[in-house]
Each structure stands twice: as C-alpha cells, then as structure tokens.
Amino acid sequence: MKQIVLHQWVFSPFCTKVRKMLDYKGIEYTTKNYNGFLALQTRKLSETGKLPVLEIDGQLIQDSRVIARHLDKHFPEKPLIPADLAMASKAEILQDWADESIFFYEIFFRVKYSKALFKVADLLGEGRPFYEKYLLGPAVGYQLGKAVKQQGIARYSKAMVEERFLHLMAQVDCQLQADPWLAGSDPSVADFALAGQLIEVVRTGHLNSQLQQYSHLWSWLNKMQDMPSSEVVS
Ligand SMILES: N[C@@H](CCC(=O)N[C@@H](CS)C(=O)NCC(=O)O)C(=O)O
C-alpha cells in the first residue's frame, strides 16, 4: 500500500480541500502539521513554501489542483474532475473561482474580526511551546492583512464585503437547489474547493446565522463536513 502523508495546517482552506478529496476517494493517509516555528520547514517541501503538499511514497506534490489531477490519475475511482467535458470545465472554472476569489473573502473575514484571528493563532500554536503562538499570531495577521490589501478587497467596508459575499452565497444556494452538487451528479473539485473555503468562514463564525438561511447551501456544506474521514491517526 502507498504511504501517503498530507503536510498541512488544519486551518488552511486548501489543506481542508485536499483532506476532503482524500476522504471522498477513501484513500488512507496520515497528516503532518506545521504549527508554530515548524512553519519554517515548509520551505523545504516546495519552491513556494506553501501548503498543502501531498507526499506519496516519497514524491512531493504541491498545489491542491495538481494534487486533484494526480489523485484522479492514480486513484481513478470517484473522479474529482467529471468525465463529461462540459461538467469538467464547469468544475474547473468554479474551482478557480473558489481558490482565487472566495479565498480572499475568507482571509478578509479572518483579518477583520479579531476573534477569528485569535482562533487561527490558537490553532497555529497547538502542540507547540506557548510563546510561539504569541510571536507568530501577529505575524500571520500582518501577512494576511497585506494580502487582502494588495488584492484590493480590503479597500471596501466590512458591510460591503459581507453583502457581496452573501449575495454570492445566495447564487450558490440557487445552484444547489437545482442540483445536489456544483458540477455534475457527484462531488467534484468545485465542491471541494468551495467547501474548503466555507468551512473556514464558518469557523470564523460571524456570518453563520445568515449562511444557515441558505438551506441548500447549508445542508450541502454539512454533507461535505460530515464526510467520513480516511485519515489514519496513530
Ligand atoms: N494554490 C495553492 C494555494 C495554497 C496556499 O495559498 N496555501 C497557504 C495556506 S492557506 C500558504 O501556504 N500560505 C503560506 C505562504 O504563502 O507562505 C493550492 O491550491 O494549494
């Protein structure tokens, strides 16, 4: 059997996306967390230093999209990219939207709500000497703040960003009223990419009561969250 290790941060939407894809396919894996100062070691895993990185029998694969394609090639059951070409293109376009646009809403909410930032600092400090979270928490907040400023979303007010985000979620709710999954009759990269982001927005917490009103979206997200895990915990 292949030895599969997911190098991750539990609060990274892209790492959640990969965990869920592995779970969906029923592929057994272990995880390695890079909390606290261990984050410095991610530079050795890939040229960007970003996570997730999936290690399969010693081979390191970076980027959740490349990982999805690799998984489909080597574990073809339950494809993440639909076989139907029209559905495959829809899935890939929605994946890109979730990864490159919704991601910035998710970061915005984290940065603008101090409770959300404290939650991330707590998760970042798990299993590490207590002072690491106090040193790294503000650094992460600063980096994320810089990212949303550069991308542009941080120039808008909280109220405006929330309204835009909820408007988009209403559109997704309409889609999910018509079809159970975002692209085709089964979960695809579109579902995993969006769920990865939204699970973190839900962790942030301040929009949960509004999100719950989108009943199709909310029950779809619950299905994604409740997917049985195939992680092997030693
Ligand atoms: N396109 C990448 C994005 C990965 C990504 O941005 N990961 C973030 C964590 S959410 C990261 O590693 N940030 C640390 C850094 O940029 O140094 C993917 O899909 O895997």
The ligand as a Tripos MOL2 file, in Angstrom:
@<TRIPOS>MOLECULE
LIG
   20    19     1     0     0
SMALL
NO_CHARGES

@<TRIPOS>ATOM
      1 N1         -2.7760   27.4350   -4.9830 N.3       1 LIG1
      2 C1         -2.3560   26.8080   -3.7710 C.3       1 LIG1
      3 C2         -2.5930   27.7680   -2.6180 C.3       1 LIG1
      4 C3         -2.0090   27.2550   -1.3140 C.3       1 LIG1
      5 C4         -1.9060   28.3730   -0.2920 C.2       1 LIG1
      6 O1         -2.0450   29.5720   -0.5830 O.2       1 LIG1
      7 N2         -1.6500   27.9620    0.9510 N.am      1 LIG1
      8 C5         -1.4800   28.9240    2.0230 C.3       1 LIG1
      9 C6         -2.1890   28.4270    3.2710 C.3       1 LIG1
     10 S1         -3.9020   28.6750    3.1440 S.3       1 LIG1
     11 C7          0.0000   29.0220    2.3760 C.2       1 LIG1
     12 O2          0.7120   28.0540    2.2870 O.2       1 LIG1
     13 N3          0.4490   30.2060    2.8090 N.am      1 LIG1
     14 C8          1.7920   30.3860    3.2880 C.3       1 LIG1
     15 C9          2.6310   31.1780    2.3430 C.2       1 LIG1
     16 O3          2.0770   31.7530    1.3770 O.co2     1 LIG1
     17 O4          3.8370   31.2250    2.5940 O.co2     1 LIG1
     18 C10        -3.1370   25.4870   -3.5900 C.2       1 LIG1
     19 O5         -4.2100   25.3460   -4.1920 O.co2     1 LIG1
     20 O6         -2.6340   24.5810   -2.9240 O.co2     1 LIG1
@<TRIPOS>BOND
     1     1     2 1
     2     2     3 1
     3     2    18 1
     4     3     4 1
     5     4     5 1
     6     5     6 2
     7     5     7 1
     8     7     8 1
     9     8     9 1
    10     8    11 1
    11     9    10 1
    12    11    12 2
    13    11    13 1
    14    13    14 1
    15    14    15 1
    16    15    16 2
    17    15    17 1
    18    18    19 2
    19    18    20 1
@<TRIPOS>SUBSTRUCTURE
     1 LIG1         1 GROUP 0 **** ****
